[in-house]
Amino acid sequence: MSDAFLSQVGHELRTPLNAITGYSEILLEDAEDRCPDDFVSDLRKIHTSSKQLLVVVNDILQSLQTENSESPGSLEAIGTQVRYALRTPLHSIIGYSEILAEEARELGQASLVPDLRKIHDAGQRLLTFVEDIRNLTRHGAGGARSKTRGAHEQLRKIVSSFFSETEEQPLSKPRCGTLLVVDDNEMNRDVLSRRLERLGHAVAVAENGRKALELMAHEKFDLVLLDMMMPEMTGDEVLRRLKADAALRHVPVIMISALDEIDEVAKCIEMGAEDYLPKPFNPVLLKARIEACLEKMQLRDREVTHLRQIEAEKKRSDELLHVIFPSVIVEELKTTQEVKPRRYENVAVLFSDVVGFTSYCEDRRPEEVLSLLQELTELFEELAVRHDLEKMKTIGDAFMATAGLLKPVRNPVLNCVKCGLAMVSGVQRLSSAWQVRVGIHTGPVIAGVVGHKKYLFDIWGDTVNTAARVESNGVNSAVNVSKEAWNHIADHCHGESRGLVDVKGKGKLEMYRVDGLKM
């Protein structure tokens, strides 16, 4: 590498930095008396960074001049040292210039915008130049002089358009969300978060991966912008932990990377990252990719909400089915869409009825009667559950339940008798002051679901009819059972035979009045 070539490289590096320093000095003079302190402070950051970069460039070039000028390693050293020394500060200069250009318009200081654009363009083009230097100097070995001449010519072409005017593209306001910026460089975090805030987003920042994971464990974010290269925990390790966490894996992640980290970015996308953003950030690309990720997140949230609504509706449907049908019947109905009628042996059937209900209703308001019926039914339902009875239905003041139909019990008749005695005594404590009559019979029944519009699980057969007749012909405020039912409880209950009772449609039936349980 010749001294002339090294000098030329130095010139191409210093020229845009001198321009940034000069423009920022002019802007500071113009803005100091007419712009807010934070605006002036950010301008000073640009000015200070450019001066520091000039010192760094001079030091690098000075150290290279003392090395073997013909060494291919010297050529490669330019690319490596310059890139790592200039890249991060240039990102900050570019970011601050973009933000300040927008703020200048909002402050009514549009005259400052052209110079800010020149700073932005110089920084952007210099960043591209730095990357091109690195690419060119990777091939320093072999044919050093011809490589040097070719590189020299290419470098001149690269910087020839540094200060060409570029048309500003207005940005439309993107969809807004709550974003987390994760970067170990303070200036990078500041520039990116301010850019995102100006797009309308709420932004939190984390200086490393550990802090990011802590924040995400306690706060909800719509999107994470995650730097690839960080100390303590790299971006891909943070991403791996996020995707392994069931509570966080759905949060979209955009990787932030330099151009030469594209292979690592590809691995991150394979791991579940949504997208990537190259440094420095192009405002249009930044807006578009964040907006696309937020839109995906919104669609996912909408899908989750929809699925939750479906689950809630399904749950309400199941609850309604369980109100109408026994649990066993609900499962059969959901599985087969029907409940086939079948015969059940040794089922005890209980009927209860309010004595004198029709005459009671004649001189009372329907609302009052309905309220009392609700109170009575709630009591009977509670007692039925307590004694392992299955409520079948209510018809007006009549209450019908079974024991041993769908749930096996040792003595279905005894369960019904215990429940009936509790009904007779319990109704006396209600505000209605009603009396009830209970009738019980046992035998085989047919059970199933009838209808197609309004389902009804019901039981049929002579056992049901006989139980109804025992109740209607029974003693008021007592539990009445048939002879067949008494045979199942004679060893457990006190009672008295009422003899043969003439029952319509059944002839003479022997019935018993149950007075209580034997201790």
SULBEL-V381782 format. One record per residue. N is the residue number from 0. SS is DSSP state (A for helix, B for strand, O for the rest). PSI is psi as a letter, one per 20 degrees, with the letter a starting at -180 (999 if undefined). NEAR is the number of other ideal C-beta (glycine too) atoms within 8 Angstrom. Layout:
n:N ss:SS psi:PSI near:NEAR
n:N ss:SS psi:PSI near:NEAR
//
This chain:
n:0 ss:O psi:p near:11
n:1 ss:O psi:q near:7
n:2 ss:A psi:h near:7
n:3 ss:A psi:g near:6
n:4 ss:A psi:g near:11
n:5 ss:A psi:h near:14
n:6 ss:A psi:g near:8
n:7 ss:A psi:g near:11
n:8 ss:A psi:g near:12
n:9 ss:A psi:g near:11
n:10 ss:A psi:g near:8
n:11 ss:A psi:h near:12
n:12 ss:A psi:g near:14
n:13 ss:A psi:h near:11
n:14 ss:A psi:g near:10
n:15 ss:A psi:h near:14
n:16 ss:A psi:h near:14
n:17 ss:A psi:h near:9
n:18 ss:A psi:g near:12
n:19 ss:A psi:g near:14
n:20 ss:A psi:g near:12
n:21 ss:A psi:g near:8
n:22 ss:A psi:h near:13
n:23 ss:A psi:h near:13
n:24 ss:A psi:g near:9
n:25 ss:A psi:g near:9
n:26 ss:A psi:h near:13
n:27 ss:A psi:g near:12
n:28 ss:A psi:g near:7
n:29 ss:A psi:h near:9
n:30 ss:A psi:i near:13
n:31 ss:O psi:h near:8
n:32 ss:O psi:i near:3
n:33 ss:O psi:j near:6
n:34 ss:O psi:q near:10
n:35 ss:O psi:r near:6
n:36 ss:A psi:h near:5
n:37 ss:A psi:h near:6
n:38 ss:A psi:g near:13
n:39 ss:A psi:h near:12
n:40 ss:A psi:g near:8
n:41 ss:A psi:h near:11
n:42 ss:A psi:g near:13
n:43 ss:A psi:h near:9
n:44 ss:A psi:g near:11
n:45 ss:A psi:g near:15
n:46 ss:A psi:g near:12
n:47 ss:A psi:g near:8
n:48 ss:A psi:g near:11
n:49 ss:A psi:h near:13
n:50 ss:A psi:h near:9
n:51 ss:A psi:h near:9
n:52 ss:A psi:h near:13
n:53 ss:A psi:g near:12
n:54 ss:A psi:g near:8
n:55 ss:A psi:g near:10
n:56 ss:A psi:g near:15
n:57 ss:A psi:g near:10
n:58 ss:A psi:g near:8
n:59 ss:A psi:g near:12
n:60 ss:A psi:h near:12
n:61 ss:A psi:g near:8
n:62 ss:A psi:h near:8
n:63 ss:A psi:h near:11
n:64 ss:A psi:h near:9
n:65 ss:O psi:i near:5
n:66 ss:O psi:r near:10
n:67 ss:O psi:o near:6
n:68 ss:O psi:h near:10
n:69 ss:O psi:i near:6
n:70 ss:O psi:p near:9
n:71 ss:A psi:h near:9
n:72 ss:A psi:h near:9
n:73 ss:A psi:g near:14
n:74 ss:A psi:g near:15
n:75 ss:A psi:h near:11
n:76 ss:A psi:h near:11
n:77 ss:A psi:g near:14
n:78 ss:A psi:g near:14
n:79 ss:A psi:g near:10
n:80 ss:A psi:g near:9
n:81 ss:A psi:g near:14
n:82 ss:A psi:g near:12
n:83 ss:A psi:h near:7
n:84 ss:A psi:h near:10
n:85 ss:A psi:h near:15
n:86 ss:A psi:g near:12
n:87 ss:A psi:g near:9
n:88 ss:A psi:h near:11
n:89 ss:A psi:h near:14
n:90 ss:A psi:g near:15
n:91 ss:A psi:g near:15
n:92 ss:A psi:g near:14
n:93 ss:A psi:g near:15
n:94 ss:A psi:g near:16
n:95 ss:A psi:h near:12
n:96 ss:A psi:h near:14
n:97 ss:A psi:g near:11
n:98 ss:A psi:g near:13
n:99 ss:A psi:h near:14
n:100 ss:A psi:g near:13
n:101 ss:A psi:g near:9
n:102 ss:A psi:h near:9
n:103 ss:A psi:g near:14
n:104 ss:A psi:g near:10
n:105 ss:A psi:h near:6
n:106 ss:O psi:i near:9
n:107 ss:O psi:k near:5
n:108 ss:O psi:l near:11
n:109 ss:A psi:h near:7
n:110 ss:A psi:i near:6
n:111 ss:A psi:i near:14
n:112 ss:A psi:g near:11
n:113 ss:A psi:g near:7
n:114 ss:A psi:h near:10
n:115 ss:A psi:h near:14
n:116 ss:A psi:h near:12
n:117 ss:A psi:h near:11
n:118 ss:A psi:g near:16
n:119 ss:A psi:g near:12
n:120 ss:A psi:h near:12
n:121 ss:A psi:g near:15
n:122 ss:A psi:g near:15
n:123 ss:A psi:g near:10
n:124 ss:A psi:h near:13
n:125 ss:A psi:h near:14
n:126 ss:A psi:g near:14
n:127 ss:A psi:g near:9
n:128 ss:A psi:g near:15
n:129 ss:A psi:g near:13
n:130 ss:A psi:h near:11
n:131 ss:A psi:h near:11
n:132 ss:A psi:g near:14
n:133 ss:A psi:g near:13
n:134 ss:A psi:g near:8
n:135 ss:A psi:g near:11
n:136 ss:A psi:i near:14
n:137 ss:O psi:h near:8
n:138 ss:O psi:k near:7
n:139 ss:O psi:h near:12
n:140 ss:O psi:q near:5
n:141 ss:O psi:p near:6
n:142 ss:O psi:l near:5
n:143 ss:A psi:g near:12
n:144 ss:A psi:g near:6
n:145 ss:A psi:h near:7
n:146 ss:A psi:g near:12
n:147 ss:A psi:g near:12
n:148 ss:A psi:g near:8
n:149 ss:A psi:g near:8
n:150 ss:A psi:g near:12
n:151 ss:A psi:g near:10
n:152 ss:A psi:g near:8
n:153 ss:A psi:h near:10
n:154 ss:A psi:g near:15
n:155 ss:A psi:h near:10
n:156 ss:A psi:h near:7
n:157 ss:A psi:g near:10
n:158 ss:A psi:i near:12
n:159 ss:O psi:h near:6
n:160 ss:O psi:k near:6
n:161 ss:O psi:h near:12
n:162 ss:O psi:k near:9
n:163 ss:O psi:q near:6
n:164 ss:O psi:q near:4
n:165 ss:O psi:q near:6
n:166 ss:O psi:p near:4
n:167 ss:O psi:p near:5
n:168 ss:O psi:o near:6
n:169 ss:O psi:q near:4
n:170 ss:O psi:p near:8
n:171 ss:O psi:q near:5
n:172 ss:O psi:p near:6
n:173 ss:O psi:r near:11
n:174 ss:O psi:q near:7
n:175 ss:O psi:q near:9
n:176 ss:O psi:a near:11
n:177 ss:B psi:o near:12
n:178 ss:B psi:q near:15
n:179 ss:B psi:p near:15
n:180 ss:B psi:p near:13
n:181 ss:B psi:o near:16
n:182 ss:O psi:p near:13
n:183 ss:O psi:i near:7
n:184 ss:O psi:p near:9
n:185 ss:A psi:g near:6
n:186 ss:A psi:h near:12
n:187 ss:A psi:g near:13
n:188 ss:A psi:g near:12
n:189 ss:A psi:g near:9
n:190 ss:A psi:g near:14
n:191 ss:A psi:g near:14
n:192 ss:A psi:h near:11
n:193 ss:A psi:h near:10
n:194 ss:A psi:g near:14
n:195 ss:A psi:h near:13
n:196 ss:A psi:h near:10
n:197 ss:A psi:h near:8
n:198 ss:O psi:i near:12
n:199 ss:O psi:j near:7
n:200 ss:O psi:q near:12
n:201 ss:B psi:p near:8
n:202 ss:B psi:p near:11
n:203 ss:B psi:q near:11
n:204 ss:B psi:q near:10
n:205 ss:B psi:p near:11
n:206 ss:O psi:i near:8
n:207 ss:O psi:r near:12
n:208 ss:A psi:h near:15
n:209 ss:A psi:g near:8
n:210 ss:A psi:h near:10
n:211 ss:A psi:g near:14
n:212 ss:A psi:h near:11
n:213 ss:A psi:g near:8
n:214 ss:A psi:g near:12
n:215 ss:A psi:h near:13
n:216 ss:A psi:h near:6
n:217 ss:A psi:i near:5
n:218 ss:O psi:q near:7
n:219 ss:O psi:p near:4
n:220 ss:O psi:q near:12
n:221 ss:O psi:h near:10
n:222 ss:B psi:q near:16
n:223 ss:B psi:p near:14
n:224 ss:B psi:o near:16
n:225 ss:B psi:o near:14
n:226 ss:B psi:q near:14
n:227 ss:O psi:g near:15
n:228 ss:O psi:o near:7
n:229 ss:O psi:q near:13
n:230 ss:O psi:r near:5
n:231 ss:O psi:g near:6
n:232 ss:O psi:o near:9
n:233 ss:O psi:r near:9
n:234 ss:A psi:h near:15
n:235 ss:A psi:h near:11
n:236 ss:A psi:g near:9
n:237 ss:A psi:g near:14
n:238 ss:A psi:g near:15
n:239 ss:A psi:g near:9
n:240 ss:A psi:h near:10
n:241 ss:A psi:g near:15
n:242 ss:A psi:i near:9
n:243 ss:A psi:i near:6
n:244 ss:O psi:o near:8
n:245 ss:O psi:h near:4
n:246 ss:O psi:i near:4
n:247 ss:O psi:i near:9
n:248 ss:O psi:h near:10
n:249 ss:O psi:i near:5
n:250 ss:O psi:p near:12
n:251 ss:B psi:q near:12
n:252 ss:B psi:p near:14
n:253 ss:B psi:p near:16
n:254 ss:B psi:p near:16
n:255 ss:B psi:p near:13
n:256 ss:B psi:r near:14
n:257 ss:O psi:r near:9
n:258 ss:A psi:h near:7
n:259 ss:A psi:j near:6
n:260 ss:A psi:j near:10
n:261 ss:A psi:h near:8
n:262 ss:A psi:g near:6
n:263 ss:A psi:h near:10
n:264 ss:A psi:g near:13
n:265 ss:A psi:h near:8
n:266 ss:A psi:h near:9
n:267 ss:A psi:h near:16
n:268 ss:A psi:h near:12
n:269 ss:A psi:h near:6
n:270 ss:A psi:i near:10
n:271 ss:O psi:i near:11
n:272 ss:O psi:q near:13
n:273 ss:O psi:h near:9
n:274 ss:B psi:a near:10
n:275 ss:B psi:q near:11
n:276 ss:B psi:p near:13
n:277 ss:B psi:q near:9
n:278 ss:O psi:q near:9
n:279 ss:O psi:r near:11
n:280 ss:O psi:p near:13
n:281 ss:O psi:p near:7
n:282 ss:A psi:g near:10
n:283 ss:A psi:g near:8
n:284 ss:A psi:g near:9
n:285 ss:A psi:g near:11
n:286 ss:A psi:g near:12
n:287 ss:A psi:g near:8
n:288 ss:A psi:h near:11
n:289 ss:A psi:g near:17
n:290 ss:A psi:g near:10
n:291 ss:A psi:g near:9
n:292 ss:A psi:g near:13
n:293 ss:A psi:h near:15
n:294 ss:A psi:g near:9
n:295 ss:A psi:g near:10
n:296 ss:A psi:g near:13
n:297 ss:A psi:g near:9
n:298 ss:A psi:g near:8
n:299 ss:A psi:g near:9
n:300 ss:A psi:h near:8
n:301 ss:A psi:h near:8
n:302 ss:A psi:g near:8
n:303 ss:A psi:g near:8
n:304 ss:A psi:g near:8
n:305 ss:A psi:g near:8
n:306 ss:A psi:h near:8
n:307 ss:A psi:h near:8
n:308 ss:A psi:g near:8
n:309 ss:A psi:g near:8
n:310 ss:A psi:h near:8
n:311 ss:A psi:g near:8
n:312 ss:A psi:h near:8
n:313 ss:A psi:g near:8
n:314 ss:A psi:g near:8
n:315 ss:A psi:h near:8
n:316 ss:A psi:g near:8
n:317 ss:A psi:g near:9
n:318 ss:A psi:g near:8
n:319 ss:A psi:g near:8
n:320 ss:A psi:h near:11
n:321 ss:A psi:h near:9
n:322 ss:A psi:h near:5
n:323 ss:A psi:g near:8
n:324 ss:O psi:q near:11
n:325 ss:O psi:q near:8
n:326 ss:A psi:g near:7
n:327 ss:A psi:g near:7
n:328 ss:A psi:h near:12
n:329 ss:A psi:g near:12
n:330 ss:A psi:g near:8
n:331 ss:A psi:g near:10
n:332 ss:A psi:g near:14
n:333 ss:A psi:h near:7
n:334 ss:A psi:g near:6
n:335 ss:A psi:i near:6
n:336 ss:O psi:j near:5
n:337 ss:O psi:r near:7
n:338 ss:O psi:o near:10
n:339 ss:O psi:p near:5
n:340 ss:O psi:q near:6
n:341 ss:B psi:r near:7
n:342 ss:B psi:p near:6
n:343 ss:B psi:p near:12
n:344 ss:B psi:q near:5
n:345 ss:B psi:l near:9
n:346 ss:B psi:p near:16
n:347 ss:B psi:p near:16
n:348 ss:B psi:p near:16
n:349 ss:B psi:p near:16
n:350 ss:B psi:q near:14
n:351 ss:B psi:q near:13
n:352 ss:B psi:q near:12
n:353 ss:B psi:p near:10
n:354 ss:O psi:p near:10
n:355 ss:O psi:k near:7
n:356 ss:A psi:g near:11
n:357 ss:A psi:g near:6
n:358 ss:A psi:h near:6
n:359 ss:A psi:h near:10
n:360 ss:A psi:i near:8
n:361 ss:A psi:h near:6
n:362 ss:O psi:k near:2
n:363 ss:O psi:q near:8
n:364 ss:O psi:q near:5
n:365 ss:A psi:h near:7
n:366 ss:A psi:h near:6
n:367 ss:A psi:g near:8
n:368 ss:A psi:g near:11
n:369 ss:A psi:h near:8
n:370 ss:A psi:g near:8
n:371 ss:A psi:h near:12
n:372 ss:A psi:h near:10
n:373 ss:A psi:g near:8
n:374 ss:A psi:g near:11
n:375 ss:A psi:g near:15
n:376 ss:A psi:g near:10
n:377 ss:A psi:g near:8
n:378 ss:A psi:g near:12
n:379 ss:A psi:h near:13
n:380 ss:A psi:g near:9
n:381 ss:A psi:g near:8
n:382 ss:A psi:h near:13
n:383 ss:A psi:g near:12
n:384 ss:A psi:g near:8
n:385 ss:A psi:h near:8
n:386 ss:O psi:j near:12
n:387 ss:O psi:k near:8
n:388 ss:O psi:q near:14
n:389 ss:B psi:o near:11
n:390 ss:B psi:p near:11
n:391 ss:B psi:g near:9
n:392 ss:B psi:r near:7
n:393 ss:B psi:p near:8
n:394 ss:B psi:o near:5
n:395 ss:O psi:c near:6
n:396 ss:O psi:i near:8
n:397 ss:B psi:p near:9
n:398 ss:B psi:p near:12
n:399 ss:B psi:p near:12
n:400 ss:B psi:r near:14
n:401 ss:B psi:q near:15
n:402 ss:B psi:p near:17
n:403 ss:O psi:j near:12
n:404 ss:O psi:f near:11
n:405 ss:O psi:i near:6
n:406 ss:O psi:o near:7
n:407 ss:O psi:p near:3
n:408 ss:O psi:q near:9
n:409 ss:O psi:g near:3
n:410 ss:O psi:n near:9
n:411 ss:A psi:g near:14
n:412 ss:A psi:g near:14
n:413 ss:A psi:h near:12
n:414 ss:A psi:g near:15
n:415 ss:A psi:h near:17
n:416 ss:A psi:g near:17
n:417 ss:A psi:g near:10
n:418 ss:A psi:g near:16
n:419 ss:A psi:g near:14
n:420 ss:A psi:h near:12
n:421 ss:A psi:h near:11
n:422 ss:A psi:g near:14
n:423 ss:A psi:g near:13
n:424 ss:A psi:h near:8
n:425 ss:A psi:h near:10
n:426 ss:A psi:h near:13
n:427 ss:A psi:i near:7
n:428 ss:A psi:i near:5
n:429 ss:O psi:r near:12
n:430 ss:O psi:i near:5
n:431 ss:O psi:h near:8
n:432 ss:O psi:k near:5
n:433 ss:O psi:r near:12
n:434 ss:O psi:q near:9
n:435 ss:B psi:q near:12
n:436 ss:B psi:p near:15
n:437 ss:B psi:p near:15
n:438 ss:B psi:p near:17
n:439 ss:B psi:p near:19
n:440 ss:B psi:r near:14
n:441 ss:B psi:q near:14
n:442 ss:B psi:a near:11
n:443 ss:B psi:q near:10
n:444 ss:B psi:r near:15
n:445 ss:B psi:p near:11
n:446 ss:B psi:q near:11
n:447 ss:B psi:a near:10
n:448 ss:B psi:p near:12
n:449 ss:B psi:q near:6
n:450 ss:O psi:r near:7
n:451 ss:O psi:h near:3
n:452 ss:O psi:g near:3
n:453 ss:O psi:o near:4
n:454 ss:O psi:q near:10
n:455 ss:B psi:o near:9
n:456 ss:B psi:p near:12
n:457 ss:B psi:r near:10
n:458 ss:B psi:q near:13
n:459 ss:B psi:r near:7
n:460 ss:O psi:r near:10
n:461 ss:A psi:h near:6
n:462 ss:A psi:g near:13
n:463 ss:A psi:g near:11
n:464 ss:A psi:g near:10
n:465 ss:A psi:g near:13
n:466 ss:A psi:h near:15
n:467 ss:A psi:h near:10
n:468 ss:A psi:h near:14
n:469 ss:A psi:g near:18
n:470 ss:A psi:g near:14
n:471 ss:A psi:h near:9
n:472 ss:O psi:j near:11
n:473 ss:O psi:r near:13
n:474 ss:O psi:p near:8
n:475 ss:O psi:q near:7
n:476 ss:O psi:k near:8
n:477 ss:O psi:r near:12
n:478 ss:B psi:p near:11
n:479 ss:B psi:p near:17
n:480 ss:B psi:q near:16
n:481 ss:B psi:r near:15
n:482 ss:A psi:g near:9
n:483 ss:A psi:g near:9
n:484 ss:A psi:g near:17
n:485 ss:A psi:h near:12
n:486 ss:A psi:h near:7
n:487 ss:A psi:i near:12
n:488 ss:A psi:j near:15
n:489 ss:O psi:h near:8
n:490 ss:O psi:i near:4
n:491 ss:O psi:i near:9
n:492 ss:B psi:q near:12
n:493 ss:B psi:q near:7
n:494 ss:B psi:r near:12
n:495 ss:B psi:p near:6
n:496 ss:B psi:p near:8
n:497 ss:B psi:j near:10
n:498 ss:B psi:a near:6
n:499 ss:B psi:p near:6
n:500 ss:B psi:p near:10
n:501 ss:B psi:o near:6
n:502 ss:B psi:p near:10
n:503 ss:O psi:p near:5
n:504 ss:O psi:i near:5
n:505 ss:O psi:i near:8
n:506 ss:B psi:b near:5
n:507 ss:B psi:p near:7
n:508 ss:B psi:p near:14
n:509 ss:B psi:p near:11
n:510 ss:B psi:q near:15
n:511 ss:B psi:q near:14
n:512 ss:B psi:p near:12
n:513 ss:B psi:p near:15
n:514 ss:B psi:i near:8
n:515 ss:B psi:a near:7
n:516 ss:B psi:q near:9
n:517 ss:O psi:p near:7
n:518 ss:O psi:999 near:2
//
